[in-house]
Amino acid sequence: MAALPYMQLYVADYLADTMHLNAEEHGAYLLLLMNYWQTGKPLKDDDMRLQCVCKANADQWQRIRPTLEEFFTIEDGVWKHNRIEKDLE
């Protein structure tokens, strides 16, 4: 579990980075961020698991995954998010 029971959301930064997202993508991205924060570790690069975290079906996930990938570094089988990693430190 993460060190804090809450996750800081820098609204201006979030909106500056995500204004091109539609509602479905916003929801999925926020769910990924919250799961990352709650577990305190990067997300496994597992389509089935990520789609479940996002509450998406397989078609939705395949459609939104490329957009969501822009916010993460995907390597060594995990999705890392720089801001969350910094905040978890």
Buried (B, 14 or more C-beta within 10 A) or exposed (E): EBEEEEBEEEEEEBEEBBEEBEEBBEBBBBBBBBBBBEEEBBBBBEEEEBBEBBEBEEEBBEEBBEBBEEBBEEEEEBBBBEBBEEBBE
